[in-house]
Amino acid sequence: VKGKIRHLFVNRKIAHGYELHVETTDQIVHILGVVARQADLDTVVAAAKEVKGVKSVKTNIKLL
């Protein structure tokens, strides 16, 4: 999931200024941190859900 988020940034799918921490436990991904826009939050969550083996995504992401 970390690589997927980095890929989103490199391909300009999420704005500069994001700061996210990702942990995975028992196929549940926890994403914490900040992003610039609501669209970035939605994009990150959708991308995490697409990763093979991920059962669910929990977030505590705030907007700048």
Biopython code that builds the backbone (N, CA, C, O; Angstrom):
import numpy as np
from Bio.PDB.StructureBuilder import StructureBuilder

atoms = [
    (1, "VAL", "N", (0.834, -1.190, 0.000)),
    (1, "VAL", "CA", (0.000, 0.000, 0.000)),
    (1, "VAL", "C", (0.879, 1.254, 0.000)),
    (1, "VAL", "O", (0.552, 2.241, -0.659)),
    (2, "LYS", "N", (1.989, 1.217, 0.736)),
    (2, "LYS", "CA", (2.897, 2.374, 0.756)),
    (2, "LYS", "C", (3.382, 2.694, -0.652)),
    (2, "LYS", "O", (3.421, 3.857, -1.055)),
    (3, "GLY", "N", (3.749, 1.661, -1.393)),
    (3, "GLY", "CA", (4.220, 1.844, -2.761)),
    (3, "GLY", "C", (3.133, 2.402, -3.665)),
    (3, "GLY", "O", (3.402, 3.224, -4.541)),
    (4, "LYS", "N", (1.914, 1.955, -3.447)),
    (4, "LYS", "CA", (0.786, 2.433, -4.246)),
    (4, "LYS", "C", (0.558, 3.939, -3.994)),
    (4, "LYS", "O", (0.296, 4.695, -4.929)),
    (5, "ILE", "N", (0.659, 4.358, -2.733)),
    (5, "ILE", "CA", (0.492, 5.774, -2.406)),
    (5, "ILE", "C", (1.607, 6.600, -3.040)),
    (5, "ILE", "O", (1.353, 7.672, -3.589)),
    (6, "ARG", "N", (2.829, 6.108, -2.966)),
    (6, "ARG", "CA", (3.968, 6.811, -3.589)),
    (6, "ARG", "C", (3.743, 6.935, -5.096)),
    (6, "ARG", "O", (4.013, 7.978, -5.689)),
    (7, "HIS", "N", (3.247, 5.864, -5.702)),
    (7, "HIS", "CA", (2.959, 5.853, -7.132)),
    (7, "HIS", "C", (1.910, 6.923, -7.476)),
    (7, "HIS", "O", (2.031, 7.601, -8.497)),
    (8, "LEU", "N", (0.889, 7.075, -6.633)),
    (8, "LEU", "CA", (-0.130, 8.101, -6.853)),
    (8, "LEU", "C", (0.493, 9.492, -6.866)),
    (8, "LEU", "O", (0.149, 10.323, -7.707)),
    (9, "PHE", "N", (1.409, 9.743, -5.932)),
    (9, "PHE", "CA", (2.060, 11.046, -5.859)),
    (9, "PHE", "C", (2.937, 11.292, -7.084)),
    (9, "PHE", "O", (2.875, 12.361, -7.690)),
    (10, "VAL", "N", (3.744, 10.314, -7.445)),
    (10, "VAL", "CA", (4.644, 10.448, -8.591)),
    (10, "VAL", "C", (3.855, 10.724, -9.870)),
    (10, "VAL", "O", (4.302, 11.483, -10.730)),
    (11, "ASN", "N", (2.694, 10.111, -9.990)),
    (11, "ASN", "CA", (1.866, 10.294, -11.183)),
    (11, "ASN", "C", (0.848, 11.427, -11.034)),
    (11, "ASN", "O", (-0.103, 11.532, -11.808)),
    (12, "ARG", "N", (1.067, 12.275, -10.020)),
    (12, "ARG", "CA", (0.259, 13.479, -9.788)),
    (12, "ARG", "C", (-1.223, 13.206, -9.586)),
    (12, "ARG", "O", (-2.071, 13.997, -10.000)),
    (13, "LYS", "N", (-1.528, 12.091, -8.954)),
    (13, "LYS", "CA", (-2.920, 11.763, -8.612)),
    (13, "LYS", "C", (-3.295, 12.324, -7.248)),
    (13, "LYS", "O", (-4.477, 12.505, -6.953)),
    (14, "ILE", "N", (-2.276, 12.606, -6.400)),
    (14, "ILE", "CA", (-2.499, 13.279, -5.128)),
    (14, "ILE", "C", (-1.537, 14.456, -5.025)),
    (14, "ILE", "O", (-0.442, 14.434, -5.587)),
    (15, "ALA", "N", (-1.964, 15.478, -4.298)),
    (15, "ALA", "CA", (-1.205, 16.732, -4.222)),
    (15, "ALA", "C", (0.018, 16.615, -3.319)),
    (15, "ALA", "O", (0.070, 15.780, -2.416)),
    (16, "HIS", "N", (0.987, 17.464, -3.583)),
    (16, "HIS", "CA", (2.183, 17.587, -2.745)),
    (16, "HIS", "C", (1.762, 18.007, -1.342)),
    (16, "HIS", "O", (0.778, 18.728, -1.176)),
    (17, "GLY", "N", (2.486, 17.569, -0.358)),
    (17, "GLY", "CA", (2.196, 17.952, 1.017)),
    (17, "GLY", "C", (1.529, 16.870, 1.838)),
    (17, "GLY", "O", (1.220, 17.072, 3.012)),
    (18, "TYR", "N", (1.306, 15.713, 1.218)),
    (18, "TYR", "CA", (0.712, 14.626, 1.991)),
    (18, "TYR", "C", (1.748, 14.062, 2.959)),
    (18, "TYR", "O", (2.944, 14.054, 2.668)),
    (19, "GLU", "N", (1.288, 13.603, 4.085)),
    (19, "GLU", "CA", (2.152, 12.939, 5.060)),
    (19, "GLU", "C", (1.329, 11.805, 5.661)),
    (19, "GLU", "O", (0.469, 12.029, 6.514)),
    (20, "LEU", "N", (1.604, 10.588, 5.206)),
    (20, "LEU", "CA", (0.802, 9.444, 5.612)),
    (20, "LEU", "C", (1.666, 8.345, 6.209)),
    (20, "LEU", "O", (2.801, 8.125, 5.788)),
    (21, "HIS", "N", (1.111, 7.667, 7.186)),
    (21, "HIS", "CA", (1.740, 6.508, 7.809)),
    (21, "HIS", "C", (0.805, 5.327, 7.570)),
    (21, "HIS", "O", (-0.400, 5.427, 7.801)),
    (22, "VAL", "N", (1.356, 4.218, 7.111)),
    (22, "VAL", "CA", (0.550, 3.045, 6.773)),
    (22, "VAL", "C", (1.003, 1.852, 7.605)),
    (22, "VAL", "O", (2.193, 1.549, 7.688)),
    (23, "GLU", "N", (0.045, 1.190, 8.212)),
    (23, "GLU", "CA", (0.303, -0.056, 8.944)),
    (23, "GLU", "C", (-0.698, -1.093, 8.473)),
    (23, "GLU", "O", (-1.856, -0.775, 8.201)),
    (24, "THR", "N", (-0.243, -2.344, 8.378)),
    (24, "THR", "CA", (-1.135, -3.429, 7.982)),
    (24, "THR", "C", (-1.089, -4.513, 9.042)),
    (24, "THR", "O", (-0.017, -4.987, 9.418)),
    (25, "THR", "N", (-2.263, -4.903, 9.519)),
    (25, "THR", "CA", (-2.386, -5.963, 10.503)),
    (25, "THR", "C", (-3.526, -6.875, 10.080)),
    (25, "THR", "O", (-4.657, -6.423, 9.908)),
    (26, "ASP", "N", (-3.231, -8.157, 9.913)),
    (26, "ASP", "CA", (-4.260, -9.141, 9.541)),
    (26, "ASP", "C", (-5.070, -8.695, 8.327)),
    (26, "ASP", "O", (-6.297, -8.790, 8.324)),
    (27, "GLN", "N", (-4.386, -8.216, 7.311)),
    (27, "GLN", "CA", (-4.975, -7.787, 6.045)),
    (27, "GLN", "C", (-5.886, -6.557, 6.182)),
    (27, "GLN", "O", (-6.660, -6.252, 5.275)),
    (28, "ILE", "N", (-5.790, -5.862, 7.304)),
    (28, "ILE", "CA", (-6.513, -4.608, 7.500)),
    (28, "ILE", "C", (-5.486, -3.482, 7.471)),
    (28, "ILE", "O", (-4.535, -3.478, 8.253)),
    (29, "VAL", "N", (-5.684, -2.534, 6.570)),
    (29, "VAL", "CA", (-4.752, -1.428, 6.393)),
    (29, "VAL", "C", (-5.240, -0.230, 7.201)),
    (29, "VAL", "O", (-6.399, 0.172, 7.106)),
    (30, "HIS", "N", (-4.336, 0.331, 7.995)),
    (30, "HIS", "CA", (-4.613, 1.541, 8.774)),
    (30, "HIS", "C", (-3.767, 2.662, 8.177)),
    (30, "HIS", "O", (-2.544, 2.546, 8.101)),
    (31, "ILE", "N", (-4.413, 3.745, 7.755)),
    (31, "ILE", "CA", (-3.716, 4.885, 7.171)),
    (31, "ILE", "C", (-3.976, 6.104, 8.048)),
    (31, "ILE", "O", (-5.125, 6.466, 8.302)),
    (32, "LEU", "N", (-2.893, 6.732, 8.509)),
    (32, "LEU", "CA", (-2.980, 7.891, 9.397)),
    (32, "LEU", "C", (-2.190, 9.033, 8.781)),
    (32, "LEU", "O", (-1.198, 8.801, 8.090)),
    (33, "GLY", "N", (-2.622, 10.265, 9.026)),
    (33, "GLY", "CA", (-1.839, 11.404, 8.569)),
    (33, "GLY", "C", (-2.679, 12.524, 8.010)),
    (33, "GLY", "O", (-3.829, 12.724, 8.400)),
    (34, "VAL", "N", (-2.069, 13.265, 7.068)),
    (34, "VAL", "CA", (-2.729, 14.423, 6.468)),
    (34, "VAL", "C", (-2.564, 14.423, 4.947)),
    (34, "VAL", "O", (-1.562, 13.950, 4.410)),
    (35, "VAL", "N", (-3.570, 14.965, 4.276)),
    (35, "VAL", "CA", (-3.516, 15.192, 2.831)),
    (35, "VAL", "C", (-4.056, 16.589, 2.566)),
    (35, "VAL", "O", (-4.678, 17.193, 3.440)),
    (36, "ALA", "N", (-3.825, 17.097, 1.379)),
    (36, "ALA", "CA", (-4.197, 18.468, 1.041)),
    (36, "ALA", "C", (-5.684, 18.633, 0.732)),
    (36, "ALA", "O", (-6.278, 19.658, 1.068)),
    (37, "ARG", "N", (-6.287, 17.631, 0.096)),
    (37, "ARG", "CA", (-7.664, 17.788, -0.383)),
    (37, "ARG", "C", (-8.496, 16.542, -0.092)),
    (37, "ARG", "O", (-7.959, 15.452, 0.104)),
    (38, "GLN", "N", (-9.803, 16.722, -0.068)),
    (38, "GLN", "CA", (-10.719, 15.587, 0.105)),
    (38, "GLN", "C", (-10.538, 14.586, -1.034)),
    (38, "GLN", "O", (-10.597, 13.377, -0.812)),
    (39, "ALA", "N", (-10.318, 15.081, -2.238)),
    (39, "ALA", "CA", (-10.113, 14.195, -3.394)),
    (39, "ALA", "C", (-8.895, 13.302, -3.180)),
    (39, "ALA", "O", (-8.902, 12.142, -3.591)),
    (40, "ASP", "N", (-7.844, 13.829, -2.538)),
    (40, "ASP", "CA", (-6.653, 13.030, -2.251)),
    (40, "ASP", "C", (-6.984, 11.904, -1.277)),
    (40, "ASP", "O", (-6.535, 10.771, -1.450)),
    (41, "LEU", "N", (-7.767, 12.221, -0.261)),
    (41, "LEU", "CA", (-8.170, 11.214, 0.719)),
    (41, "LEU", "C", (-8.944, 10.095, 0.018)),
    (41, "LEU", "O", (-8.665, 8.916, 0.234)),
    (42, "ASP", "N", (-9.901, 10.461, -0.811)),
    (42, "ASP", "CA", (-10.706, 9.479, -1.534)),
    (42, "ASP", "C", (-9.843, 8.619, -2.448)),
    (42, "ASP", "O", (-10.050, 7.409, -2.546)),
    (43, "THR", "N", (-8.877, 9.241, -3.117)),
    (43, "THR", "CA", (-7.984, 8.520, -4.033)),
    (43, "THR", "C", (-7.113, 7.528, -3.274)),
    (43, "THR", "O", (-6.940, 6.393, -3.720)),
    (44, "VAL", "N", (-6.565, 7.936, -2.140)),
    (44, "VAL", "CA", (-5.709, 7.059, -1.338)),
    (44, "VAL", "C", (-6.494, 5.849, -0.836)),
    (44, "VAL", "O", (-6.014, 4.718, -0.920)),
    (45, "VAL", "N", (-7.685, 6.080, -0.319)),
    (45, "VAL", "CA", (-8.507, 4.976, 0.205)),
    (45, "VAL", "C", (-8.882, 4.008, -0.918)),
    (45, "VAL", "O", (-8.791, 2.793, -0.739)),
    (46, "ALA", "N", (-9.294, 4.523, -2.049)),
    (46, "ALA", "CA", (-9.663, 3.672, -3.180)),
    (46, "ALA", "C", (-8.472, 2.840, -3.650)),
    (46, "ALA", "O", (-8.620, 1.655, -3.950)),
    (47, "ALA", "N", (-7.303, 3.453, -3.714)),
    (47, "ALA", "CA", (-6.100, 2.736, -4.158)),
    (47, "ALA", "C", (-5.730, 1.639, -3.163)),
    (47, "ALA", "O", (-5.348, 0.543, -3.571)),
    (48, "ALA", "N", (-5.836, 1.917, -1.872)),
    (48, "ALA", "CA", (-5.511, 0.918, -0.855)),
    (48, "ALA", "C", (-6.448, -0.277, -0.950)),
    (48, "ALA", "O", (-6.018, -1.418, -0.783)),
    (49, "LYS", "N", (-7.710, -0.027, -1.215)),
    (49, "LYS", "CA", (-8.693, -1.108, -1.330)),
    (49, "LYS", "C", (-8.432, -1.998, -2.544)),
    (49, "LYS", "O", (-8.841, -3.159, -2.561)),
    (50, "GLU", "N", (-7.752, -1.460, -3.560)),
    (50, "GLU", "CA", (-7.458, -2.223, -4.772)),
    (50, "GLU", "C", (-6.304, -3.206, -4.595)),
    (50, "GLU", "O", (-6.146, -4.117, -5.407)),
    (51, "VAL", "N", (-5.504, -3.041, -3.558)),
    (51, "VAL", "CA", (-4.329, -3.892, -3.357)),
    (51, "VAL", "C", (-4.785, -5.307, -3.000)),
    (51, "VAL", "O", (-5.623, -5.502, -2.121)),
    (52, "LYS", "N", (-4.227, -6.266, -3.686)),
    (52, "LYS", "CA", (-4.589, -7.662, -3.489)),
    (52, "LYS", "C", (-4.316, -8.081, -2.042)),
    (52, "LYS", "O", (-3.244, -7.814, -1.499)),
    (53, "GLY", "N", (-5.292, -8.734, -1.434)),
    (53, "GLY", "CA", (-5.141, -9.239, -0.080)),
    (53, "GLY", "C", (-5.643, -8.301, 1.006)),
    (53, "GLY", "O", (-5.705, -8.686, 2.173)),
    (54, "VAL", "N", (-6.001, -7.079, 0.640)),
    (54, "VAL", "CA", (-6.498, -6.127, 1.627)),
    (54, "VAL", "C", (-7.978, -6.410, 1.876)),
    (54, "VAL", "O", (-8.792, -6.369, 0.954)),
    (55, "LYS", "N", (-8.317, -6.700, 3.146)),
    (55, "LYS", "CA", (-9.713, -6.954, 3.517)),
    (55, "LYS", "C", (-10.479, -5.655, 3.731)),
    (55, "LYS", "O", (-11.614, -5.517, 3.274)),
    (56, "SER", "N", (-9.856, -4.695, 4.430)),
    (56, "SER", "CA", (-10.516, -3.424, 4.674)),
    (56, "SER", "C", (-9.478, -2.338, 4.934)),
    (56, "SER", "O", (-8.304, -2.613, 5.182)),
    (57, "VAL", "N", (-9.951, -1.096, 4.870)),
    (57, "VAL", "CA", (-9.081, 0.061, 5.068)),
    (57, "VAL", "C", (-9.700, 0.947, 6.146)),
    (57, "VAL", "O", (-10.856, 1.355, 6.037)),
    (58, "LYS", "N", (-8.930, 1.238, 7.176)),
    (58, "LYS", "CA", (-9.340, 2.137, 8.256)),
    (58, "LYS", "C", (-8.490, 3.398, 8.135)),
    (58, "LYS", "O", (-7.289, 3.316, 7.882)),
    (59, "THR", "N", (-9.102, 4.550, 8.313)),
    (59, "THR", "CA", (-8.344, 5.796, 8.150)),
    (59, "THR", "C", (-8.520, 6.748, 9.330)),
    (59, "THR", "O", (-9.549, 6.761, 10.006)),
    (60, "ASN", "N", (-7.508, 7.515, 9.541)),
    (60, "ASN", "CA", (-7.545, 8.675, 10.430)),
    (60, "ASN", "C", (-6.716, 9.740, 9.706)),
    (60, "ASN", "O", (-5.611, 10.095, 10.117)),
    (61, "ILE", "N", (-7.300, 10.231, 8.609)),
    (61, "ILE", "CA", (-6.607, 11.194, 7.741)),
    (61, "ILE", "C", (-7.310, 12.539, 7.861)),
    (61, "ILE", "O", (-8.530, 12.639, 7.728)),
    (62, "LYS", "N", (-6.520, 13.556, 8.111)),
    (62, "LYS", "CA", (-7.048, 14.910, 8.235)),
    (62, "LYS", "C", (-6.667, 15.729, 6.989)),
    (62, "LYS", "O", (-5.688, 15.427, 6.306)),
    (63, "LEU", "N", (-7.451, 16.752, 6.717)),
    (63, "LEU", "CA", (-7.151, 17.648, 5.601)),
    (63, "LEU", "C", (-6.319, 18.818, 6.111)),
    (63, "LEU", "O", (-6.531, 19.306, 7.221)),
    (64, "LEU", "N", (-5.358, 19.269, 5.279)),
    (64, "LEU", "CA", (-4.523, 20.424, 5.648)),
    (64, "LEU", "C", (-5.343, 21.693, 5.702)),
    (64, "LEU", "O", (-4.807, 22.762, 5.995)),
]
sb = StructureBuilder()
sb.init_structure("model")
sb.init_model(0)
sb.init_chain("A")
sb.init_seg("    ")
for serial, (resi, resn, name, xyz) in enumerate(atoms, 1):
    if name == "N":
        sb.init_residue(resn, " ", resi, " ")
    sb.init_atom(name, np.array(xyz, "f"), 0.0, 1.0, " ", f" {name:<3s}", serial, name[0])
structure = sb.get_structure()
